Amino acid sequence: MVPNRSDGKGRRELGPIPFAEIVRDNPLAEVLRADGIALDRRGFVRCPFHAGGRERTPSMQVRDGRYRCFACGASGDVIDYVMARDGSGRLDALRTLGWRGQVEGGRVRSASGPSPRPETPAPAPPRPRVPAWRDPAWQAAVNAIVEDAEARLWSPEGRPALEWLRRRGLEDHTLSRFRVGFLARPARSETVEVLGLDVRSRPRGVWMPRGVVLPWVAPGAWYSATTGSEEPAPEARWCGVNVRRLHEEVSRPWRKESDGPKLMAAAGSERGHAYPWPDLCAGVPALICEGELDALLAFQEVGHVMNVVTVGSACQNPSRHTIEALALCPVWFLALDADGAGRSGARLWFQRGPNKARVLDLTDGLDLTELNENSSGLKSLMIQISLRI
């Protein structure tokens, strides 16, 4: 850490925010205990971020000052926990944990003398939280980027990305129907107040990296900007946007270890809704996939006979709306990737619907896209489904 130095006004100037000290002075286990969340002897707790904190088997592990939920994927340190618990920004979380500094003109200051360690606060009652995606300013910002990306995909600039999608088996009518787009360079909107401040205490906007843009339509809404009828457009069209990141050379494989996350969600997106359609047909079987591109490919092939669903990843916890919609489907066919995450996701789906979940064999490929590259792959999958129905 940069040494302290006086500014002549009774305050100390610091370099970076002392994150390590804040984490050290606020043990995660103690903060959880103050919130009424006790660790079992294995260091596991019931995750407070999904299932209303009432899951039957504790799925969140706390170890070495960090937490990780093996069901919904939530992870981080005590600062991340407070941010997720309170729905606050990083600076607000730091102040909740006792930091008394300020950010002035991009410089970090703290009050003179050591910051007193705060008394452990009493657990606050849960407060209703309106999702950011219901905010009109967020909708306007996201819609502008979605429209721009959609146009760019079909322009000469987007030709490499379009060909990459076609090689994965996706046809043009599918891409158009679900308004898939492409950003050749990162896009940023104007300030959206509901998103709060970033770590430098600056107002945030919606930011998306370079890649394939996959907008998620909100429950009760639709993709098309026009309805073809006098029915009014929904107030909230989008509930989120994911971006499948691509290199400048689009055929170059994306390596998480060196390149970072392959998928990034726009700030304010709400995970767990069903994609590509959140509103499912009751009484019709559901085919549950792992990611958006697999879901689009499956919808293209079998969407006329069954509900096709992804909630974003194998282990993502579905929203209440999604669970209620899936409860009306007689059977869930699980077409998750043939890897560790896919197997973990299948176990979670069996826990949610032990009498509905049916695993499909994807041994001809690791995922639906690879299965599609095998000329008989999807055909054999459809035979499996037909036999089980």
N, C-alpha and C positions, 0 to 999 in steps of 0.2 A: 504494500500500500504506500502511496505517496506520503512523505512525512507531513505532520501538521505544521502550519505556520500561521501566525497571527495576522489579521488584516487591519489591526489598529482600532477596531471597533468592538473589541470584546468578543469576537467570534473567531472560530477556526476555519480556515479554508482547507478543503480536502480535494484530492484528485478524484478517483472513482468513488462511487457509493460503496461503503464497507459491507458488501453483501455477506462475506464470510463471517464477519463478526455478528451480524444480525442473525444469521442462521445458527451460529454457535450459542448465542444468548437466548434463543427461543427453541429449545428442543422440540422436535415435531411430536414426539410421544406425549409431552406435557400439554401442548396446544390441543391435540386430539382429545386427551383426557378432560381438559377444560370444556370441550364441546360435548362431553358425554359419550365419547367414543373410546372404549377400552380395548387394548391389545390383548389377544389371547396368548397362551404360552408359546405359540409358534411365531408370534409377531404379526398375526393377521387381524384385520378388523373388517366389519361390514362396510363396504364402500359407500360413502355418503353421496356420491355423484351419480348413481343410477339406482333404479328400483326403489326410489324414495328412501334409501338407506336401510331397507328392510329385507335384503336378500337372505335366503335361508342359510347359505354357506358363505362365510367371510372370504372375499376374493381379493382384498387389498393387503399387500404385504408392506410393512414398515421396517426398514433396515438401514442402518448407517445414516440416519437423518433424512432418508428419502422414502417416498411411497410409490407403489405401483399397483394398479388394479389389473388383474389378469382377465377380467370380464369386459370392462369398457375401455381399457387402455389408458386411463388417467394416470399421470405420473408427475413427479417433481419433488421439490423440497418444501420447507415450511412456507416460503414466500409464495410459491405456486399454489399451495393448499389454500392459503388465505385469499388469494386472488380468485380461485375457483369457488370457494365457499361464499364469499361476499359479492361475487360478480364485479370486482373492482379492478382498477388498473394497478400496475406495479408500485407506483409511488404511494397510493393509498394503502396498499398492503404493507409496505415498509413502515408507514406511520402507525398502522395498527399494531405492528410488532415493536414499536417503541422508538423508531428513528425520528429524530427531531430536526433533520436537515431540511434545506430548501434548495430549489433549483432556480438560479437567477441568471438570465442571459446565457444559458448553457453551462454555467458554472455551479458546482455543488458546494453548498455551505452547510455547516452544522453549528448548533449553539455551543458556546464555550463550556468546557468541562465535560466529563463523561455523561452520556445519556443515561438517565436512571432506567433500570430494568422495570418495565411495567408490571403491575400486579396482574396475575392471570385473570382475564375478564370472565365474567359469568357468561354462559352460553346464551347467545342472542336468539330470540325466536325467529324462525324462518320468515323471510319477507317475500311477498309475491314479486316475481321478476318477469317483466315483459320482454320477450325475445327482441333482439336488435332488428331482426328481419321484418318485424311488423312496423318499424318506423318508416314513414313516407320518404324521408331524406335518404335512408339506406336503400330503399327500393329504387329510387331514382338513380342513385349512384351506380348500383349493380346493373340496372337495366341498360344504362348508357354503355357500360363496358361490355355487357353481353351482346348488345346490338353491334357495337364496333367489332368485336371478335368474330361474330357471325359473318359479317361482311368480308372481313379479312380472310377467312378460311376459303372463300370462293374466289378470291383475287389471286393474281400471280404471286403475291407475297406469301400466300398461304398454301401454294401448290405442294411444297414438300410435305407439309403436315397432312394435307388432304390425301396424298398418295400413301402416306404412312397409315392412315386410318383405313383406306381401301385395302391395303395389303393385310390388315387384320381381319378382313372379311366384312367390314361395314359398308353398306351401300349408301348411295347419295340420298335416297329418299329417307333413310333412317336418320342420317346426320341432319337433314333439313327439318324433319318432324320434331326432333328434340333439341333443335337450335344449338347444336355443337358449334363451337367457334375456335379461333386461334389467335393468340397474341405473339407477335414476333419479338416483342420487347415488353418489359413490365409496364403495367398500367396502374395509375393512381388517380383516385377521384378527389374532388374537393373535400373539405372537412365535413365529417358526419358526426354531429354532436353526441349522438347516442353511443358512439364507440369510445368516448372518453379520451384520456390522454395516454401518450406513450411513455416509455421510461425516462425520456428527456423532458417530460411535462409539456409536450407539444400536442395539439389537437390531432386526432387520428382521422384518416380517411380510409376508403376501401382500396386495398392494394392487391394486385394479382401478378404473379411472375409470368415469364415466358412459358407458353405451352398450350395444350388443348384445353379449352374452356368448356366445362360441363355444368350448365345451370340446373339446379334442382327446383322443380315447380312446387309451390306450397299446396297443402291440402285444400281442396275445393277450387283450385285455380287451374289454368291450362297454359300450354306453351305459346300458342298463337296470340299475336297482339290483337287480332280481330276474332270475333265469335261467329260471324255470319248470321247473327240474329240481333234482336234488340236487347238482349241480356247485358247488363252493365259489366264492365271489366272488374275483376277482383281488386280490392284495395292493396292486397299483398300478393304479387304474382310469384315471387321467388322466396324460398326459405333457406337458400344457400347456393354456393358455387364452389366447385372443386376444380383445380387446374392440374392436369397431368403434364408435368414438366418435361420438356424436350431440349436436347442439345441443339446447337446450331446445325450440326450434322444429325438429322433426326433419326437416322438408322443406328446411331451409336447407342449401345445399351446404357441404361441409367443405373449407376451403382450407388446404393444408399450410403455405403461406407465412405466414399469419396465425394459424392455429388450432393448428399443430403436427402431429405424426404422426396419421394417420387411424386406424391400427391400433396397439394397444399390447398386448404380451404380459405376462402376470403373471410376477413374479420367480420364477425356478426352472423356467420352461418351457423345453423343449428343442425347437429348431427342426429342420426337415428331415424329420419323420415324415410319412407320407401321411395326408391328411384327405379325406373323412370316415372312411374305414376304412384302418387301417395294414396289415391282412392282406388281400392281394389274391388273386383267383382265377387260378391258373396256366392258361395256354393261352387266356386271354380278352384281347382288345384293351384298351388303356388309353386313356382320354381325359384329358389333362393340362390342367388349368385354372390360372388365375393366383391366385385368392383363394378364401376359404372360401364366400362367398355365391354366387359363380359355380359352385363345385363342388357346392353343395347344389342349385342350380337344375338343373345338368346331371344329377346323380344322380336327381333327381325325374323327369327326362324319359327318360334312357337307362340308368339304373343297373341295370336288369333285364337288359341285354344286354352291358354292358362295365364294366370297372373305371373309376371316376371318381376322379381323384387331383389334389390340390394339395399342394405342400410349403410353402405360405404366401405365396410371391411368385414373380415370374417368374425372378429370378436367385438364389433361395435354393438352397443346395447340399443335395441329398437326403441323408438318413441312410443308413448302410450297409444297414439293414434294408429301407429303401424301394428302394434300388438292386437288392438281391438279389431283392425281390419283383417289381420291374418287369422284371428280366432274364427272367422266366418268361412275360412277356406278348409275343405275337408282333409286335405293332405298337403304337406310341405315337402317337396323334392329338393334335397340339398345338393347343389352343384358347385361346391366350394373347391378351391384349389387343392391339389393332391400334395400338400406339404404340411409342416407342423402347425402353421396358423390355421389352415383349413380344417385340420383334425380338431384343434381346440375349438374353433367356431362351431363345428358339427356337434360337439359335446354340449355347448351352450344352447344350441337350438333344440337338442333332445331334452334338456332341462325345461325349456319353455313349453314344449309341446311333445311330451313322450309318446302320445298316441297319434301324433300327426307327422312327425319328422321321419323321412326316409332318405338314406344316403344313396347317391348315384355313383357309379364307378367311373372315375375319370382316368383310368390307367393308361389310356391311349395318349394322354397329354397332361401337363401339370395344371392347366386351366382350360376354360372353354375356348379361348382364342387358339391355343395350341391344338385342342381337340378339333377345331374347325379346319386347321391346316391338314389334318388327316382326312382324306376324301370320304372315308366311311365313319369318321369319328362322331359327328353330330347325328348321323343316321342311327348308329348303334345306341346313342343316348336316348333318342326318341323311342327306340324299341324297348329299352329298359322302362321308360315312363309308361308306354302303352301296356306292357305286361303287368306293371304294378297297379295301374288303374283298374 
